[in-house]
Amino acid sequence: MNHSLLTALVMALLVLVVAAYANGPSARERGYWLDPRFSVVSQGHAAGSFIRLEDGRMMRLSSEEGGTVEVSDDGQTWEQIATMYQGEGPGRPTRDLECGLALQTESGVIIWVYRDFENWHWQWDAQAGEAMDPKLTVWSIRSLDGGRTWVDRQMVSDGYTGGLNDIIQTSGGNIVFPCQQYYPNPGRHLQVTYASTDDGATWRRSNIIDIGGHGHHDGIFEGTLTELSDGRLVMYMRTPLDRLWKAYSWDGGLTWKQLEPTQIAASNAPAAVQRLQSGRHVMVWNPLSPGKQMRPLDELVPGEYTGGGTLLPSDGWRNSLLIAVSEDDCETWSEPITFAEGPRLCYPQIREFTPGELWIGFVAGGDWARNVVSVTEEDLLEGPMEEQAEADLTIVAFGDSTTAPRGRVLTYATQIEWEMADRGRSVEVINAGKGSSHTEEARQRFEADVLAHEPDLAIIQFGINDSAIDVWRDVTEPRVPIDRYEANLEHFVAALQERGAKVILMTPNPLRWAEKTRELYGKPPYDPEDPDGFSFMLREYVERMRDIARRHDLPLVDSFAMFQEWAEAEEGRSVDDLLLDGLHPNTRAHTMEADRLLELIPRVLDEVG
């Protein structure tokens, strides 16, 4: 087929795929904010699972039901044409938490590299400082006839392997993919690559890359690699040392030398790098935690990342993804663009199926949902977006730990900011929730945490900590007496209204027993046998907040009643389904609160401006 015609066909297909999602899920629905230059391509499949076939169609592979093989002419309708393997294990392509890796070689062979989760075992013994019988093997399988039949299924790597992030074919024809290896005594992770010189029929392991360390997420691992213009390969690897490290190969991934740290500040999470057809390179990675700077290597203690409570500052900061471009073979990088923000965004992949059109995959949220977004190389060259002008409206969410950010939970504060941005409203939502806070403590921080932001609107939610009777300390009265609770709420309302700010009150959510709370609070006046017993005193505080809302004609989000009504609306439901631990709302519950707030806020804000 004429190359220009093929390119046109593929571009048309990619346009159709992107168009299918152009009016797709909102930020709230997909669970993260996305730079408007990027478009959602797919949810449910990894970027590394897609292949551009020679006839212009797209193929996608997945580790489900023995490995499914699907093709599409338009990016919307997919036809399953094969299952890779349906025999006995081990090594069945049945499931992969992040993704497997697909590649079509220059000769047309399709290769799928995946992990065997049916025989997965990982248990870290903190006392011994070692993993106990770790196992997660890597397998490969290939097709010689366009994906219709699959042959040469084989185990490539024994032992334990973390995420598979990248696979390439070099200009010399080698197929290469990075592979993590767990090594004991002391327990840590190392890096190797596997290379094939015969289109995936056989594999050869490289030398080991090791920087030491001791801990369940310590060492050097989960690499990504690309080919430079002189034929060398460079591999960037994850470490807990505030930065990525890199190594070079002069023989197509068979051996690695010149191991060294980079100056790319990164959290302990994998990156993705890709050489574009233009000769540029792009990289995606997770930054360090806000406010953290790369520490000099001589200040980092080997083995500090044990997972037992002493974690490096870079640990776990996976709530945003950066992308940058290199014009000089990865020697220097452009100013990074933050293109996605939200809870748990990590394990990126990059693919360029047509010149200048990039697909970027990553997992998002607590359920490791797979996402693929697209962006053009031209848009990336424009660099970071200009800083937006100050938001038209400022909202402060003022409360306790049920308001505050909590791990991977998508809080109502985040959801209303994203949703209003999707609706074209420039709003900054400041989350001023604080763990263990009650109205007496909140009164001390009210000026700095709320009034200093000169909000147009404040959402106030307190009561759980105010009403708590610490019976485990032989206390018989609530932490904050109910009349004082009411006076503090009145103070907040009056001070905000004096400054022209609007107020929405939100009742605390109902509570349910959990093992820890029953142990601490499971005695009179609480009734541990009553499912609602932990809300014993809270009900009175909820009613007092309702009284204040009625007295001042304030809009009220009654979370206490709303959660109970949701549970009673359908058989089999329980308030427990809305709580993480009997106390803190989960994302579903925050979504219910956000939905109600989004009904009220436009009416309130229309009065502001």
N, C-alpha and C positions, 0 to 999 in steps of 0.2 A: 504494500500500500504506500502511496506517496506520503512522505514524511509530513509535509505541510498539511495535507488533508487529515492525516491521523491526529496531528496536534489540534487542528480545528475541531475534530470530533470529540477528542478528550476534553478540550476546553468547554465545548458545549455541554458535555455530560457534567462536568464539575459545576458549571453555572446552574444547571438544573438541580444538582444536589444541594447547593447553597440556597437556591431559590426556594426549595422545598421547606427550608427552615427560616427563611427571611423574616416571616412574621411568627416565628416560633415562640418558645417559652420565654416568659419574662424572667428578669433577674431572680425574683422570688421563687419562681417555679423551677428554674435550673439550679438555684442555690448559690449563685455567685454573680458578682458584677463583672461585666466584660467591656473593655474599651470599644467604643462605637465603630472603630475601624475594622473590628473583627466580627465575623458572622458565624453562627452555629451551623455546623455541617451535619453532625450526627450525635445522637445520644444513645449509648448502649453498646457501641463498638469502639475499639481503640484505633488510633491513626495507624499504628503498626500492623493492623490486620487487613488493610486495604492494599490492593495491587491494581495497577493499570495494565490491562491486557493489550496484546499487540493489535487487536481489532478495535480498540478504543473503549471497550466496555470496562466497567469496574468489577473487581472481584473482592469479596471480603471473606475472611476466615475467622472462625471462633472456636474456642475450646468448650463446646457444648454438645452433648449427645454424641460423643465420639468424634467430635470435630466436624463442624458444618462448613460447606463450601457453597457460597451464593454468588450469583452474577446479576448485573443490572445494566440495562440499556439507558435508563433515564435517571438513575439515582433515587427513584421513589419506589419502584416495584422491584423486588428481589426474588430470584428463582433459585431454590436450592438444587444444585446439580450433583452433589456427592456428599458422602460421609467418609471421613478419612479412615477410621478404624473402628470396628465394632466387636473385636475379639476380646479375649481375656487380658487382664493386667498382668504385670505392671506396665506403665507407659501408655495408658489410654489417654488421648487428648480430651479430657472431660470437663475440666474447670481450671480457670486461671484468674486469681483475684484481680490482677491488673490487666495482663494481656499476654498473648504469645507474639511471635515475630514472623511476619510474612515477607518473602522476597522472591521476585522473579529474576532469574539470572539473564545475562546477555544471550544465552543459548535457549532461553524459554523455559527452563526448569523452574518449577515453583517449590519453594522450601518453606516449611513451617517448623519453627522451633518453639517448644513449650515446656512447661513443668508438669510433673505428675503429682497432682494434689491428692490423689487417692491414697498415696503413701507418705503424705506430709506429716512430719513430726517436729515440733519445736518446743522445748521447755528449758528455760534458763534457771539453773540452780544458783541463786544469788550467794549462798554460803560458800559453795565450791568455786564460784566464778567461772563456771563452764556450762555449755549447753549439754543436755542429757540426751544422747542418742539422736542428734539432729539429722533430718533427712528431708530433702526436697530435690529430686533428681531432674535433670534436663534431658529432653528427648528431641529428636528431629524426625521428620517424615517428609517425603518429597513426591511431586507429581511430574511425570514426563509427558503428559497429554492434556495440558491445560486445566488440570484440577479434577478430571473425571475419575481417575484412579490414582491410588497412592501406594508407594513402595518404599522399601529401605527404612522402615521404622526402626530406630535404634536409640539406646541410651548414650548420650554424649558425655554427661557429667554425673558422677555419683556423688553422694554426700549431700550437703545442704547448699542451695543456691537462692539468693534473694531475687529481686526484680530483674527481669530481662527487659532491657530498655532500647537496644539498638542492634541492627544488623546491616552490613553494607557489602557491596562487591567492589573490590579495588580495581584500578585501571589495569592491573596485571591479572585479574580474573579470580583472585582469592575471595572466598566468602568468609567474613569475619564477624563474630559477635562477642561482646564482653560477657564474662560469667563470674559471679561472685563465688567464693569458696570460704566455708567456715573451717578454721583451724583451731585445735585446742592447745592448752599448755603454753601460754595462757590463751583462753578463749577470745577469738577476735576474727574479723573478716579480712580476707585477702582478695586480690584481683588477678584473674587470668583472662585470656581470650581463647576461643576455639576458632581454628581456621580450616577451611576445606579448599583443596585445589582441584576437586573433581565434582563441582556443582552439588555438594552436600552428600555425596555417596559415602565419604569417610571424613573424619575430623581429627585434628591434631591440636593438643593443648600447648599453649605458650609457657614460658617461664612464669614464675610467681612474682607478683608485685606485693610487697609487704612494708608497711611503715610502723609496725608494732601496734601497741594498744592492748587493752584488756577490758572487755565488756560486751554485752549482747548486741550493741550497735556501735562498737568501736572498730577501728581499723581503716581500710581503704577498699571500696567496693562499689558495685552498681555503676559501672563505667558507661560512657558514650564515646563514640569515635568518629573521625572524619579523615578524609585524605587531603593532604596539602598539594599544592601545585607541583612540588618537586617529587611527588610519589611517596613521601613519608606519610605514616599515619600518626595522628595525635589522639590520645585517649584522655578524657577528663573524668575524674573519679570523685565519688562522694567520700567525705571524711567528717569527723566531728571537730575539726581543727579550724573552724571559722572560715574555711575557704575550700575550693576545689584544688585537687592536685592533678598533675598531668605527666604522661610518659610518651615516648616516641618509639615507633617501629620503622625500621628500614627494609624489612623483608615481608611486607604484607601481613603483619599481625602474628608472625610465628615467634618472634622474640621482641622484648621491650627493653628500652634503655632510657637513660637520661630522665630519671624520675625526679620531679621537683614540685614544690608548691607554686600555685598561681597567686595572683593578686585579685582574683575574683572572689569577693566576699559572698559566702553561701552558707546556708543552714545545712544541717546533717540530712541531706536529701539528694536524690540523683538529679542530674542535669540532662539536657539533650542538645546535641550539636549536629549540624547538617551543612554540607557543602552544596550551594545552589548552582544551577547551571550557568549563572552569570560569573561564577568564580568566587563570589562572596560566601562567607559562612554566617550562619545564625546560631545563636545559643539561647536556650530557655532554662531557667533555674529558679530556685527559691532563695530569697535574700536572707540575710541575717535578721534577727529580731529588731524591731524599731528601736533606735537609740543605741544599738550595739555597734561596736567597731571591731574590725579584725585585730586581734591581739598578736603581738610578735610571737613567732614560733617558740622562742626560748621561754616564753611565759606560760606555755601550754604544757600541762603535766600529762605524760603518757599514761594511759589507763584511767584517766579521770572519768571517762564516759562509761560508768559501770551499770547505769540503769537502776542503781539502788538508792537514788536520792541525790547524788552529786552529778548533775548534768551540766554540760557546757552551755553557755548562753545561746548558742545557735540551735540548741535542741528544739525540735518540734515546730519551728516557725515555718509553717506551710500554708499560711493564709493569704499568700499572694504569689504571683508568678511574674518574672521579669523576662524580657527578650532584648537581645542586642545583636548588632551586625558588625562583622569584621571585614575590612577591605584589604587586609594585608596578611592573609594566611594565618589568622588567629593570634597575631602578635599583639594587636590592640583591638579594643572593642568600643563601639559607640556608647553614648549615654543610654543606660537601660530604660526601657519602657515598661512600666507596670501595666500589664494588659488584663489581668484577672485578679479579683479579690474575693475572698470568701473562706469559709471553714474547710480545711484540709484540701488544698489544691496541690497536687504533686504527681510524680512519675510522668514527666512530659515525654513526648515523642514528636518528631518533626518529619514530614514527608513533602516532597515537591513533585507533584505528578505532571505538571506542565510548567514551563518556564515562568517564574515570577509568581506562581500561585502556591502558597504554603498551607499545608494542613498541620495543625498542632493539636495533639491529643494530650489529655491528662485525666486523672481521676479527681473526683470532687465529692466532698461530704463524707459523713460517717459510714455510708454504705458503699464507698469506693465506686461511685457511678462514673462510667466512662463517658467522656465528652471529646468531641473533635470540633475545633473552630478553624476558620480560614482567615487569611490576611494576605494582601499582596506585598511583594518585595518593595514596590514603589511606596506604599504607605509606611513601611518600616523605615525607609530612608528619610522620611519627614521627621523622625525622632519623636520624643515625648510630646504629648499634646500641650499646648499652652495652658498655663494654670488658669483654671476657670475663675471668673470674677467671684467675689464674695457671694455666698448664697443669698437668694432673695429673702429666705425665711430661716429662722433657727428654732429648732425644737430640742428641748432637753428632756430626757427620760430619767426621772429622779426616783430612786427606789433602793431596794435591798438586793440580795443575791438572786432573787427571781427576776429582776430586771437586768442585772449585770451580765456581761459576756460570760459564757460558760462553755469552754471547749469547742466542740463542733456544732453546738446548738445554734440555729439561726434565730437570733432574738427578734422580738417584735420591733425593737428600735432599728435594727439593720433592715428588716423587711419593709418597714414603712419608708425608709430613705430610698431603698432601691425601687420600690413600687412607684413612689412619687417622681423619681428621676425618669422611670419608664414613661410616665404620664406627661413628662416635659416640665415638671415643676422643680426649680432649683432650691432644694431644701437641705440643710445640714442638720442631722440628728445626732446629738451628743448623748452618749450613754453614760449617765452619772449614777448608775447602780453600783452598790458596794456590798460585798459580803458581810453578813452579821449586822447590817445597819438597821437601826430603828429610828424613830422620829427624833428622839433626844440627841442621839449622835448626829443625825442628819442635820439638825438645827445648827450644829457647830460648823458644818461644812457647806451650809446652804449658800452663803455669800460667794465662796470660791467656786463651788461646783455647779451653781445654777445662775445666780444673779450676775456674776461676772461675765457670762456669755450673752447677756442682754437678749434673752430668748423672746421670740414672738409667742411661743406656746410652751408650756411645761406639762408633762404627764407625770402625775404623782401616784406612786404605789408603795404603801407601807402597811404594816400590820402584823405580819407573821412573827417578827422578832419582838415587836412591842408587846404582843399578847402572850408570849411564851412564859410559862411558869417553870422555872428550872428545878423541878422536884428532885432531880439527881443530886442537887446541891442542898437539899432540904429547905428550899425556898418555897414559900406558900403564896406569893403574890406575883403578878405579871412584872416583867422587866420595866415596862412603862405603864403606869396607871392609865386607865382608859380616859379619864378626864384630861390628863396631861397629853395623851395621844391626840385627843380632839383639839386641844389648845395649840399643839404644834402644827397640826394640819391647817388650822385657821390662820396661824402665823404665816405659813407658806403661801396660802391663797391671798391673804391681804397684801403681803409684800410684792407678790407678782402683779396683782391687779393695780397696785399703786404705780407701777412702772409701765402699765399699759399692756402687760402680757396676758394671754389667755391661759386658762387652766382646764385640763381634763383630769378628773380623778379616776383611779383604777383600783378596785378592791383587790386584796390579796386572793390568791387562789386557795381552794380547799386543800387540806392535807390528808395524807393516808399513812398508815403505819409502814415502816420499813424495819429491818432487823435492828439497825443501830438506834433508831428513834424509840422503838419499843423497849429496848434495853435501858435507855436513859429516862424516858418519860412514861413508861408503862405502869404507873401507879397513880392513885387518887391525887388530884381530882380527875385525871385522865382515865379513860376506860380502854384498856388495850384489847378488849374483846369486841368493842364496837368499831366497825370499819371507819366510822366518822369520829371516833373518839379523840384523835389527835387535834381535831378542829374545835374541841370543847370550848376553849376560851376565845378562839379566833372569831367565832360567829358574832360575838358582841361587838368586837372591833369593826367587823365588816358592816354591821348595822349602823354603827356610829358614823362611818364614812358615808354611807348612804344618806344619813340625816344631813350631813354637811352639804352634800351635793344638792339635796332638795332645798335646803335653806338658802343657798346662794345661787340656785338655778344653774348649776354647773353640769356639763355633760359628764356622764359616768359610764365607764366600761366595767360592768359587774362580772369580773372573772370568776368570783366565787359561785354565783348563780349559773353562769354560762357553762362552766365545767360540769356542774351537776346536771344541768339540763341536757348537755350533750350525752352524758353517760346514760341518762334515763330514756333517751329518744330511741334507742335500739337495743334489743335484747343481746346480752353478751358483752356490752360495753361496761367500762368501769372508769372512774376518775383515775385509777392507777394507770390506765392506758395513756394518760396525758402528762404523767410525771416520771422523771428520771429515777427518783429515789424516795418517792412519797412526799417530796417537798418542792423540788425545782421543776418547772414546766419543761417539756421536751419541745422539739421543733414544731410538732403538730399543734401543741397548745399555744405556742407563741404565734403561730399562723392564725389561729382563731382570734387571738387578741389583736393581731395586726389587721385582720379583716374588719373587726369592729371599729378599730381606730381609724382606718381608712374611710369608713362611712362618716365618721364624725369630723375628722380633721379638715376636709375641704370646706365644710360649712363654717368651722371656726376660723380658718385662715382667710376665707373670703371677707370676714369682718376686719381682718388685719390689713390686707392689701392685695 
